[in-house]
Amino acid sequence: MRTARRYLAREIYRSCVVVLVALLGLFTFFALIEALEDVGNNFTVFDLFYLQALQMPTRLYELLPIGLLIGAILALASLAQRNELVILRVSGVSGMKLMRMLWVITLPWVIGAFILSELITPAAEIKTSETSLQLLGRAGGGRLNSGYWFKEEAPENGTRVINIAELKPNGGVAGITLYEFREGQELASFSQAVDGYFNDGSLVMNQVTETRINAAAVDALADARVTDAPVTQVNTAGQRRLPTTLTPERLIARILTPERMSITVLSDYISYLEANNLQTNREVVALWRKLAYPFTLLVMITIAAPIGFMQTRRGGVGGKVFAGILLGVGFFMINQLALNVGMLGKWAPWVTALVPNIGALLLALGALILMENQHNVRRFLVTHSPWSRTA
C-alpha cells in the first residue's frame, strides 16, 4: 500500500507542478501585457519584470486550488487510461480507501499552502506595495482619492480621525491630517503635518500646524455672539508625539486585501476595528476563508477523484480535464457568489466561508460512492422498475 501511495503521489505531484507552472506563466504573461502601458522613463522594463516577480506568490496562492484540481484529474485520468487504477481496484483497494490515500497525498500541499498563506504571500504583498509605491507612486489596497482613513478613541471619551495621504517605502507616512473631537462629536482641534513615523506606540509628526477650537465656540456660533476669547487658536510646532493605537502593522493591514494578510495580522486588525466601533464584517469573513483555505485543497482532490475514476476503459483524458476546468471555475464562482451574497445578506461568517466547501465535498463523496456501487444501483433500479414488474 505504501508503494502504491508513493507512486500515486509522484504522478499527481508531477502533473500539478506542470499545470501550476503553465497557469503561472499564462497569467503572468497577461499581467505583463496589461502593465506595459506603465513603462516609461521612470518605470523601465526591468522594473516591470521585478514587480511581476514579486506578485508570483500571490498568483500562486490564488491558482493553487484549481491547479491541484486540474493536475490531479490529469494524473488520475492517465492512470485510468493505462488501466493502473483497475489493477489497484482488483488488488482490493476500494474507492474510499483510494480516496483516503489521495487525502494523505494532499497533506504536504495543505502544509505548503498554509506556509504560503501565512508567511510568503503577506510578505510578498507588502514588498509589492512598497515597490509599486516607489516606482509608480501608488500602493493600491484600501486607498481612497483622499488617502487612508483611520478612526480611534481619544482621551476623555473623545474621538480621533487620522488621514494619511501617502505611505513611504521606509515605513514612514506623509501628508498627515488629524481631527480630534470632544465627547458629543464636537471638533476640538484640526492638525496638519508634513510627514511622520511610528515610534514606541506613538505617531511622531513633523512640522505640525494645529488649529485649536475653543469649547465655547459652538454656543457662540449658535447664539451669534462675540466671545471674549478667540474662537480658534493656531499653533505651530516642529514636532508632536501623538499616542495612538495605530501601528505600522495595522497601517499595512489597511493596505492589503484581507485574504492576503496573515491570520495573526488579520486578527489584530479586527480587534483594532472592533475597539473603535468600525465595521468588521469583511475582515471576519476573510479570516474564516483564510482558515478554510487549506481545507479547500482537500475538497479539490475529492472533486478530482470521481472525474479521474470514471470511464476507465474508454480513456477520455481531454474530456476529463475540460470537465475539471469547468468544475474548478464553477466552484470559484460559487465561492465568490457566496462571499458577495453573504456580505449583502449578513450571513454568519462561517456559513459564507465553509458552506461552499462542505457542499462540494459532500457532492464529490456522493458521486464517488455512487460510482463505487453503480452495479448495485443499476440492479436495484432494474429490479424495482415498473417495466420489470410487468414482465
C-alpha positions as CSV (number, residue, x, y, z in Angstrom):
1,M,0.0,0.0,0.0
2,R,2.9,2.4,0.8
3,T,4.4,1.7,-2.7
4,A,1.1,2.4,-4.4
5,R,0.7,5.7,-2.4
6,R,4.2,6.8,-3.3
7,Y,3.5,6.0,-7.0
8,L,0.2,8.0,-6.9
9,A,1.9,10.9,-5.1
10,R,4.7,11.0,-7.7
11,E,2.3,11.1,-10.6
12,I,0.0,13.7,-9.0
13,Y,2.8,15.9,-7.8
14,R,4.4,15.9,-11.3
15,S,1.1,16.8,-13.0
16,C,0.3,19.5,-10.5
17,V,3.7,21.2,-10.8
18,V,3.4,21.2,-14.6
19,V,-0.1,22.6,-14.5
20,L,0.8,25.3,-11.9
21,V,3.9,26.4,-13.9
22,A,1.7,26.7,-17.0
23,L,-1.0,28.6,-15.2
24,L,1.5,31.0,-13.6
25,G,3.2,31.6,-16.9
26,L,-0.1,32.3,-18.6
27,F,-1.5,34.7,-16.0
28,T,1.9,36.4,-15.7
29,F,2.1,36.9,-19.4
30,F,-1.4,38.6,-19.4
31,A,-0.4,40.8,-16.5
32,L,2.8,41.8,-18.3
33,I,0.8,42.9,-21.3
34,E,-1.7,44.8,-19.2
35,A,1.1,46.6,-17.3
36,L,3.1,47.6,-20.4
37,E,1.3,50.9,-20.6
38,D,3.1,52.0,-17.3
39,V,6.6,51.6,-18.9
40,G,8.3,54.9,-19.3
41,N,11.2,57.0,-18.3
42,N,10.8,56.3,-14.5
43,F,9.4,52.8,-14.9
44,T,11.6,50.5,-17.0
45,V,11.0,47.1,-18.4
46,F,13.3,45.7,-15.7
47,D,11.1,47.3,-13.1
48,L,8.1,45.7,-14.7
49,F,9.6,42.2,-14.6
50,Y,10.7,42.8,-11.0
51,L,7.2,43.9,-9.9
52,Q,5.7,40.9,-11.7
53,A,8.1,38.6,-9.9
54,L,7.0,40.0,-6.6
55,Q,3.4,39.2,-7.4
56,M,4.2,35.5,-8.2
57,P,3.5,34.2,-4.6
58,T,0.1,35.9,-4.6
59,R,-0.7,34.4,-8.0
60,L,0.4,31.0,-6.8
61,Y,-1.8,31.4,-3.7
62,E,-4.9,32.1,-6.0
63,L,-4.1,29.4,-8.6
64,L,-3.1,26.6,-6.2
65,P,-6.6,25.1,-5.7
66,I,-7.6,25.0,-9.4
67,G,-4.0,23.9,-10.3
68,L,-4.3,21.0,-7.8
69,L,-7.7,20.0,-9.3
70,I,-6.6,20.0,-12.9
71,G,-3.3,18.3,-12.1
72,A,-4.9,15.6,-10.1
73,I,-7.6,14.9,-12.7
74,L,-4.8,14.7,-15.4
75,A,-2.8,12.3,-13.3
76,L,-5.7,10.1,-12.3
77,A,-7.2,10.0,-15.8
78,S,-3.8,9.0,-17.3
79,L,-3.5,6.2,-14.7
80,A,-7.0,5.1,-15.6
81,Q,-6.3,5.1,-19.3
82,R,-3.3,2.8,-18.6
83,N,-5.5,0.6,-16.5
84,E,-3.3,1.1,-13.5
85,L,-6.3,2.2,-11.3
86,V,-8.0,-1.1,-12.4
87,I,-5.1,-3.0,-11.1
88,L,-5.3,-1.2,-7.7
89,R,-9.1,-1.9,-7.6
90,V,-8.6,-5.6,-8.4
91,S,-5.9,-5.9,-5.7
92,G,-8.5,-4.9,-3.1
93,V,-8.3,-1.2,-2.9
94,S,-11.8,0.2,-2.6
95,G,-12.8,3.6,-3.9
96,M,-13.0,5.1,-0.3
97,K,-9.6,3.6,0.6
98,L,-8.2,5.2,-2.6
99,M,-9.8,8.5,-1.6
100,R,-8.1,8.3,1.8
101,M,-4.8,7.7,0.0
102,L,-5.4,10.8,-2.0
103,W,-6.1,12.8,1.1
104,V,-2.8,11.7,2.7
105,I,-1.0,12.6,-0.6
106,T,-2.6,16.1,-0.4
107,L,-1.4,16.8,3.2
108,P,2.0,18.2,2.0
109,W,0.2,20.5,-0.3
110,V,-2.0,21.6,2.6
111,I,1.1,22.4,4.7
112,G,2.7,24.2,1.9
113,A,-0.5,26.2,1.2
114,F,-0.6,27.2,4.9
115,I,3.1,28.4,4.8
116,L,2.4,30.3,1.5
117,S,-0.8,31.8,3.0
118,E,0.8,32.9,6.3
119,L,4.4,33.8,5.6
120,I,5.2,34.2,1.9
121,T,2.1,35.8,0.4
122,P,1.8,38.6,3.1
123,A,5.5,39.4,2.9
124,A,5.3,39.5,-0.9
125,E,2.2,41.7,-0.9
126,I,3.9,44.2,1.5
127,K,7.0,44.3,-0.7
128,T,4.9,44.6,-3.8
129,S,3.0,47.6,-2.3
130,E,6.3,49.3,-1.2
131,T,7.8,48.7,-4.7
132,S,4.8,49.9,-6.5
133,L,4.7,53.0,-4.3
134,Q,8.4,53.7,-5.0
135,L,8.2,53.0,-8.8
136,L,4.7,54.0,-9.7
137,G,3.7,56.3,-6.9
138,R,0.7,54.2,-5.9
139,A,0.3,51.4,-3.4
140,G,-3.1,50.1,-4.1
141,G,-5.1,48.4,-1.4
142,G,-7.7,50.4,0.6
143,R,-6.7,53.9,-0.6
144,L,-9.3,56.5,-1.4
145,N,-8.6,59.6,-3.5
146,S,-8.2,61.5,-0.2
147,G,-5.8,58.9,1.2
148,Y,-6.1,56.4,4.1
149,W,-8.5,57.0,6.9
150,F,-8.4,55.7,10.5
151,K,-10.6,56.2,13.5
152,E,-9.8,55.6,17.1
153,E,-10.8,56.6,20.6
154,A,-9.2,59.6,22.2
155,P,-8.8,60.6,25.9
156,E,-11.8,61.9,27.9
157,N,-14.3,60.0,25.8
158,G,-13.3,61.8,22.6
159,T,-12.7,60.5,19.1
160,R,-9.8,60.9,16.8
161,V,-9.7,60.6,13.0
162,I,-6.4,60.3,11.2
163,N,-6.0,60.8,7.5
164,I,-2.7,59.8,5.8
165,A,-2.2,61.0,2.2
166,E,0.9,59.0,1.4
167,L,2.8,55.9,2.6
168,K,6.6,56.0,2.2
169,P,8.7,52.9,1.3
170,N,10.7,53.1,4.5
171,G,7.6,52.7,6.7
172,G,7.0,56.4,7.2
173,V,3.9,58.5,6.3
174,A,3.4,61.9,4.7
175,G,0.5,64.3,4.4
176,I,-1.0,63.7,7.9
177,T,-4.3,65.3,8.8
178,L,-5.6,64.9,12.4
179,Y,-9.2,65.6,13.5
180,E,-9.8,65.5,17.3
181,F,-13.3,65.5,18.6
182,R,-14.6,66.1,22.2
183,E,-17.4,64.0,23.7
184,G,-20.5,64.7,21.7
185,Q,-18.6,64.8,18.4
186,E,-17.6,68.5,18.7
187,L,-14.5,69.3,16.8
188,A,-11.7,70.2,19.3
189,S,-8.7,70.6,17.0
190,F,-7.5,70.3,13.4
191,S,-3.9,69.5,12.8
192,Q,-1.7,69.0,9.7
193,A,1.8,67.6,9.5
194,V,4.2,67.3,6.6
195,D,5.3,63.8,7.5
196,G,5.9,61.4,10.4
197,Y,6.8,58.0,11.6
198,F,5.7,55.5,14.3
199,N,7.8,55.0,17.4
200,D,7.1,53.2,20.7
201,G,3.3,53.4,20.5
202,S,3.2,56.9,19.2
203,L,2.9,58.7,15.9
204,V,5.7,61.3,15.7
205,M,4.5,64.2,13.4
206,N,7.0,66.7,11.9
207,Q,6.3,70.4,11.0
208,V,2.8,70.5,12.7
209,T,0.3,73.2,12.3
210,E,-2.6,72.9,14.8
211,T,-5.8,74.8,14.8
212,R,-7.4,74.5,18.3
213,I,-11.1,75.4,18.6
214,N,-12.5,76.9,21.8
215,A,-15.0,74.8,23.7
216,A,-17.5,77.7,23.8
217,A,-17.3,78.2,20.0
218,V,-20.4,76.1,19.3
219,D,-22.5,78.1,21.8
220,A,-21.1,81.4,20.5
221,L,-21.9,80.5,16.9
222,A,-25.4,79.2,17.8
223,D,-26.2,82.5,19.7
224,A,-24.4,84.6,17.1
225,R,-22.5,86.5,19.7
226,V,-18.9,87.6,20.0
227,T,-16.9,85.8,22.7
228,D,-14.2,87.4,24.9
229,A,-11.6,84.7,24.0
230,P,-10.7,83.9,20.4
231,V,-12.8,81.1,18.8
232,T,-9.8,79.5,17.3
233,Q,-6.1,79.5,18.0
234,V,-3.3,78.4,15.6
235,N,-0.1,76.9,16.9
236,T,2.9,75.6,15.1
237,A,5.5,73.1,16.3
238,G,8.5,71.4,14.8
239,Q,7.4,68.0,16.2
240,R,4.4,66.4,18.1
241,R,4.2,63.0,19.6
242,L,0.7,61.5,19.4
243,P,-0.1,58.4,21.5
244,T,-2.1,56.1,19.2
245,T,-3.3,52.5,18.8
246,L,-2.3,52.7,15.2
247,T,0.8,50.7,14.4
248,P,2.9,50.1,11.2
249,E,1.4,46.6,11.1
250,R,-2.2,47.9,11.3
251,L,-1.3,50.5,8.7
252,I,0.0,47.8,6.4
253,A,-3.2,45.8,7.1
254,R,-5.2,48.7,5.8
255,I,-3.3,48.4,2.5
256,L,-3.6,44.7,2.0
257,T,-6.6,42.7,0.8
258,P,-7.9,40.9,3.9
259,E,-7.5,37.5,2.3
260,R,-3.8,38.2,1.7
261,M,-3.0,39.1,5.3
262,S,-1.6,36.5,7.8
263,I,-4.1,35.2,10.4
264,T,-2.3,37.0,13.2
265,V,-2.2,40.4,11.5
266,L,-5.8,40.0,10.4
267,S,-6.9,39.1,13.9
268,D,-5.1,42.1,15.3
269,Y,-6.7,44.4,12.7
270,I,-10.1,43.0,13.5
271,S,-9.6,43.7,17.2
272,Y,-8.5,47.3,16.3
273,L,-11.6,47.8,14.3
274,E,-13.9,46.4,17.0
275,A,-12.2,48.6,19.6
276,N,-13.0,51.7,17.6
277,N,-16.6,50.6,16.6
278,L,-15.8,50.1,13.0
279,Q,-17.2,47.6,10.5
280,T,-15.5,44.2,10.7
281,N,-17.8,42.0,8.5
282,R,-15.4,41.9,5.5
283,E,-12.4,41.1,7.7
284,V,-14.1,38.4,9.8
285,V,-15.3,36.7,6.6
286,A,-11.8,36.9,5.3
287,L,-10.5,35.3,8.5
288,W,-12.8,32.4,8.1
289,R,-11.9,32.0,4.5
290,K,-8.2,32.0,5.4
291,L,-8.8,29.2,7.9
292,A,-10.8,27.3,5.3
293,Y,-8.2,27.8,2.5
294,P,-6.1,24.6,3.3
295,F,-9.4,22.6,3.6
296,T,-10.2,23.8,0.0
297,L,-7.3,21.7,-1.3
298,L,-8.8,18.6,0.2
299,V,-12.1,19.5,-1.4
300,M,-10.4,19.9,-4.8
301,I,-8.7,16.5,-4.6
302,T,-12.0,15.0,-3.6
303,I,-13.7,16.5,-6.7
304,A,-10.9,15.2,-8.9
305,A,-11.3,11.6,-7.7
306,P,-14.7,10.7,-9.3
307,I,-13.8,12.6,-12.5
308,G,-10.5,10.7,-12.8
309,F,-12.0,7.3,-12.0
310,M,-14.9,7.4,-14.4
311,Q,-14.8,5.7,-17.8
312,T,-11.5,4.0,-17.0
313,R,-11.7,1.6,-20.0
314,R,-12.5,4.3,-22.6
315,G,-10.0,6.9,-21.6
316,G,-11.1,10.4,-22.4
317,V,-8.3,12.3,-20.7
318,G,-9.1,15.6,-22.5
319,G,-12.8,15.5,-21.7
320,K,-12.0,14.8,-18.0
321,V,-9.5,17.8,-17.9
322,F,-12.1,20.0,-19.5
323,A,-14.7,18.9,-17.0
324,G,-12.3,19.6,-14.2
325,I,-11.6,23.1,-15.5
326,L,-15.4,23.8,-15.7
327,L,-15.8,22.4,-12.1
328,G,-12.9,24.5,-10.8
329,V,-14.2,27.7,-12.4
330,G,-17.7,26.9,-11.2
331,F,-16.5,26.3,-7.7
332,F,-14.6,29.6,-7.8
333,M,-17.6,31.5,-9.0
334,I,-19.8,29.9,-6.3
335,N,-17.3,30.8,-3.7
336,Q,-17.2,34.4,-4.8
337,L,-21.0,34.5,-5.1
338,A,-21.3,33.2,-1.5
339,L,-18.9,35.9,-0.4
340,N,-20.9,38.7,-2.0
341,V,-24.4,37.3,-1.1
342,G,-23.2,36.6,2.4
343,M,-22.0,40.2,2.8
344,L,-25.3,41.6,1.5
345,G,-27.4,39.2,3.5
346,K,-25.3,39.5,6.6
347,W,-24.9,35.7,6.9
348,A,-22.7,34.2,9.6
349,P,-19.0,34.3,8.5
350,W,-18.6,30.6,8.9
351,V,-21.5,30.0,6.6
352,T,-20.0,32.2,3.9
353,A,-16.6,30.5,4.2
354,L,-17.4,26.8,4.8
355,V,-20.8,26.0,3.2
356,P,-19.5,26.0,-0.4
357,N,-16.6,23.8,0.6
358,I,-18.7,21.4,2.6
359,G,-21.3,21.2,-0.2
360,A,-18.7,20.5,-2.8
361,L,-17.1,17.9,-0.6
362,L,-20.4,16.1,0.0
363,L,-21.3,16.1,-3.6
364,A,-17.9,14.7,-4.6
365,L,-18.1,11.9,-2.0
366,G,-21.6,11.1,-3.1
367,A,-20.5,10.8,-6.7
368,L,-17.6,8.6,-5.6
369,I,-19.9,6.3,-3.5
370,L,-22.4,6.1,-6.4
371,M,-19.6,5.1,-8.8
372,E,-18.4,2.5,-6.3
373,N,-21.8,0.9,-6.0
374,Q,-23.0,1.6,-9.6
375,H,-23.7,-2.1,-10.2
376,N,-25.9,-2.4,-7.1
377,V,-27.7,0.8,-8.0
378,R,-28.3,-0.4,-11.5
379,R,-29.6,-3.8,-10.2
380,F,-31.9,-2.0,-7.8
381,L,-33.3,0.2,-10.5
382,V,-33.9,-2.7,-12.8
383,T,-35.5,-4.8,-10.0
384,H,-37.8,-2.0,-8.8
385,S,-38.7,-0.5,-12.2
386,P,-42.4,-0.8,-13.3
387,W,-41.4,-2.5,-16.6
388,S,-39.6,-5.3,-14.7
389,R,-42.7,-6.0,-12.6
390,T,-44.9,-6.0,-15.7
391,A,-42.7,-8.5,-17.4
